[in-house]
Amino acid sequence: MPEDAPDDLLGGRIEVGEPDAFDAGSVVRPAADEPERAAEAALRPRRLEEFVGQRVVRDQLSLVLEAAMARGRAPDHVLLSGPPGLGKTTLAMIIAAELGASLRVTSGPAIQHAGDLAAVLSSLDEGEVLFIDEIHRLARPAEELLYVAMEDFRVDVVVGKGAGASAIPLSLPPFTVVGATTRAGLLPAPLRDRFGFTGHLDFYADDELERVLVRSAGLLGVPLDAAAASEIASRSRGTPRIANRLLRRVRDWAQVRGDGRLSLDAARSALAVYEVDERGLDRLDRAVLDALCRRFGGGPVGLTTLAVAVGEEPETVETVAEPFLVREGLVGRTPRGRVALPPAWEHLGLAVPAASDTLFG
C-alpha cells in the first residue's frame, strides 16, 4: 500500500481502472514516467478475490454486491470499521470496481459545513460510490444533511436568509455511500442505522500477512525469501499497511547494503536499522515501556505524565502506541493510570517486581 498522502481534497473522483495511488481524502495520479509510484499503487488489490484476509467481511460484501447487481440497483450503503491500515480504503475502491462505477473520495474532517457536502452530493452521477473516510468526524449539520441524502436521495437547498429563507428539495440519482471509521462508537445512532451493511475489520494473522507480502514483493519485482516474509509479517502488528511499509524498507536495505535479495538476514538487518524489534515495537513503544518500568516503577501513571516523560503529546501516546501495547499484554489501563504488566518488564530484560501482581488493586 502506498505511503499516506495529504488529506486535502474534497470530493475527488477516480475512474475505475486508473492506476491511482491515494489515501483518505486525496488523489495522487502517477505519471507514465513514474514506474515506482505506479508499482506501489498496484499493491492495493482491485477485486474481492484478490483481497487477502477478512474472510467473513469479504464473503458478506460479495453477497451484497452480487445481489444489487442482479437487481440492477445501487447496493445498500456500506460502513467499514476497524483500526487503521487494515484495508477499509482498499475495500471502498474494490466496491466501486466490482460495480463498474467511479469512486468519489472525501473525508469527515474535510466537510465542515453542510454546503460542502451538498456540493459533493449534487454532483454525483447515478450509481457512483461516495467514500467518506473518518466519517465519525463529520460536522453535525453535514451529518443531518447526509441522513436525508442516504435515505431519500435528496438534499434541501436553502435559498435566502432569515424569515424569507426557503428550502428547495433537490433530487439525487441513486448512489452508494461507503463510510470508514476507526471509532465506530462515535457514530451517532441515526447515521449508523442508515447503513444497510456494516463490516468490522480485524487484525491479520501472520500467515495472511505473509501472503500479502509475497503478492506485494511480486508486484514490486523483488525476490522475497519465505523466511524473510515470515520475519516481516511477525513484526507488522497484524496490519497490512505496516507490512508493506516494512517490506519497502527491507527492499531499500537490500538494494543499498545487500545483494538485492530480501533474505532473512536482510530483513533482520533492515528492521534493526529502522528500530522495529522482534515483537513489532518501535521507538515510541519502547520509550513508553521504558518510562513506565524504569522511571515510574511500573505505574500506575497518568496519561499526561507518561506523555511528558516520552516527549510526545498525550493523544499520540493514546492513539499510536497504547492500542498495540495493550493488545500485546504489555500495558494495562486502570482507573489510576497506565501500568506495566510482567511481559513489559521481561521484554526490556528487567526483573519483574513482586508488587506487579497487585498493580490492578
N, C-alpha and C positions, 0 to 999 in steps of 0.2 A: 504494500500500500504506500502511496506517496506521503511525503512529509506533510505536516499540517500547513494549509495555505491560509492567507489572510481572510479574516471574517468581515468582509466589507461590501458584499454585493447583495442588493435587494432584488430578488426575483430573477436571477439569471437563468437563461434557458439553455438546455443541452439537447441536441437532437440525438436520438438513439443511433449507435453505430459509430459516432465520432470517438476517437481515442483521447478522451478528455481526462485530465488528472485534476480532481478537485476535492476539497474537503468542505465541511459545512459552511454555507453562506458565500462561497466564492467559486469562480470558474477559472481555470487556467488552461489555455489551449496551446498545446505544444506545436511548434513549427516543424516542418518536414526535416529540417537540418538539426533537430534535437532528438536523436535516437534514444539517448539515455532517459530523458523525461518521458518519452513515449513508452519505453520499456517499463518504467516504474508505474505509469498509469495502467499498463496492461496487467499489473499484479492483481487488480480487482477483477474477480470473476464476473462474467457477463450474463450467465444463465444460472438458473437454480441448480441444474445438475452439476455445475462446476463449483458450486459453493460448498466448502468443506465445513463439517460440523453443524451444530444446531439442528439436528435431525428432526425433532418434533416441530419446531417453528417452520422449518423448510417444507415439511410434508403438509402442515396445515395451510401454509400460504399457497402452496401449489394447488390445493383444492379450491381455495377462494378464487384464485386467478382463472383456473380452468373452467369453473362454473360460470364465472362472469363472462368469459369469452364465448362460452357456449350459448349464453342468453343474449349475446350481443350488447351487453350493457357495461357501464363502468363498474368496477368492483367496489365493495364497501371500503370506507376509509380505514386505514391501517395505522395502528400505533405500535411502535417498536421501542422497548425499554431495555435498559441494561447498562453496565459500566462502559466507559469509553473504549474504543478500539476493537469491538467485537464484531462489527460488520453492519451496523444499522444503516449507515450511508450507502454501503455497497448493496444492501438489500433494496433500498429505495431505487437505486439505479437498475437493479435486476427487475423490479416490478415494472418499471417503465419499458425495459427491453422486452419482457415477456408479453406486454400488452401492445408492443409496437407503437408506443406513444413517446412524445418528447417529455422531458423532465424539467420542471421549473424548480429552482433551488433558492431558498432563503433561510433565515434563522430567526428564532424568537427575539434575541437582542436587537436585531436589525429592524424590527417592526415595533416602533414606539407609539404609533398613532393609528387609529382606525383607518384614516385616509391612506396610510402606507399599504395596509392590507387590501383595502378596497381597490387600489390601483393595480395590485398584482392579480386579484381575483377577476376583475373586469377584463383583463387582457388574456385570460386563459382560453385555450381552444377546447373543443369538445374532446373528451377522453384524455385530456392531459393530466399528468401526475404532478401535484404540488408537494414538494418535500420541504418540511419545516423542521429544522434541527433545533434542539433545545427548546421544544415547544412550550415547556413549562415556564419559560421566561417571557412569554408574550405579555404585552401590556393589557390591562383589564378591558379597556374599550375595544381593543383588537380581538380579544377573546370573544366578547359578546357579538361582535360582527361575524366572527368565524362560526359561531353556533348556527346562525341562520343560514349562512352560506353552505355549510356542510349538510344541513338537514333539508332545506327548501331550495337550494341552488338559486339564491337571490341575495342581493345586497341592497340596502336602503341608502340612497344618496341624498344627503341633506342639502337643500338649496335655500340660501338666505340665512339670516341671523335673527335672533331674538324672537319676538312674538310672530313675526312674519315668516319664520322658517317652516319649510315643509319637507317631508321625506318622499322621495320618488323611488319606488321599487324597481330594481334593475335585474332582469332575469339572467342567470348564468347557464352556460352549457354544462351538462354532466361532467364531473371531474372527480379525481380521487386525491384525497389528502393523505400523505404519509408523514406522520409525526414521529420524531425521535426524541427520546428524553433519557437522561441519566438519573433522573429523580422523579419517578412516576408518582410518588406520594405527594408531590407539589402540584400535580394537575388538579384543577377543580373538577368536581364530580360531573357537572353538566357538560364539560368538554370531553372528559374521558368516556362518558356514556354515548357520545356520538360516533365513536369509532366502532365499526362492525367487527373488526378483528384486532386483537391485542396479542402481541408476542413478546415474550421476555427472553433475552439472550443471556446464556450462562457462559462462564469461563470455559475455555477449551482444555481438553485433556492433552497430555504431551504427545500422544500418538497422532492426534488430529493436527497439532501444530507441526509435527514432522511432515505430514502430507502437505500442509500449506507451504512449508519451507522448500520441499522438493519441487513443488509446482513453481514457486517464485524463482528458485535458482535456475530452473529450465527456461523461464521467460527472460531472465537476465543474462542467460548464456554463460553461466559459471558452473564449473564442476563442483558438486557438493557431496562429500562422503556421508554415508549413513551415520557414522559415529558423530560427525560434526553436526548433522541435523538434529540428532538426539540431544547433544550438548546445548545447542542454541535453544531448542524447544524447552528444555528443563529450566532455563533461565529467563523465560519470556513471560512469566506471570500469568500464564493461561490466556494471553492476548495476542491475536494475530498481528495487530499493528506493531506491537513491540517486537514480535518475532521477525517481521520483515525489516524493521529498522536495524535490529542486531545483525541480520543477515547481510545487509548492505555495509555495515561497519566491518564485519569479518571479511567481506569481499575487498574492502579498501585495504585492510591489513595484508591480505594475501597478495594483492596486486603490488603494494609498495615494499613490503618486507618479506614476503614469501615467494613461492613459485607460481602463484596464481590459482592454486587448487585450495579449495576450502576443506582442509583436513581437520582432524580433531585437535592437533597441536595448534593449527592456525586459529581455530575457534577459541581455544583457551587463552592463547596469547592476546588475541584481539580484545576479548572481553575483559582481560586483566587491564589492558590499556584504558578501556572505557569504564573501568571501575564497576563492573557488573559481576558480583560474586556468584558462587555456585548455587545459591538459593534465589538468585534474581534480584538481590538487594543492590541498590545503587548508593551513591554518596550520601544523599539525603536520608535514605532509610537507615544507613549505619550511623549517621550523625544523631538521629533520633534515639536509636538504641543506646549509643554511647552516652548521650546526655542522661537518659533515664537510669542507666546502670551505674555509670561512674560518678556522675555529678549529684544525682538525687537518690542514690541508694536503692533504685528500683521503683521509687514513687510511693504513693500517688503524687502526680504533678499536674497542675492546671495546664490547659492547652496554651494559654498566652505565655506562661512562664517557659514552657517547653519550646515554643516557637522562638522566643528571645534567645534561648540557650543555643539554638542551632542557626540563628541568624536568618530566619525566614518569617514570612507572615503567617499568622495563625491559620488562615484559610488554606495556604499552601500545604502546611503540615496535615491539616484535617482532610483535605480532598485528594492530595497527591500521595503522601507517604502512608498515612494511617490506615486506609482501607486494606492495603495489601498486608501490612504488618499485623493487623487484627485477624485477617483471613488466614494468615500463616501461623497464628497462635503465638506470636512473639510479643504482642502488646495487648493489654486489656483496657477497657474503658469502664470506669467505676463512677459512682456519684461524687467521689472525692477527687477524681482526676485520672490520668493515664498511669498504668503500672506496667513494669516489665515482667513478663512471665518467664518461667525457668528456661524455655528454649532460647530466649533472647540472651541470657547470660551465657549459655552454652555456645551460642553462635559467635559471641565475642571472645570465647576462650576464658571466661571468668567463672569462678566458683559460685554456685547458686547459694545465696544466703538462706539460712534456716528459716528466717522470718518470711520468706517469699510465699510460703503456703498460706499465710494469713493476710495477704495484701488485699484480698477482696472482703475482708471482715469489716 
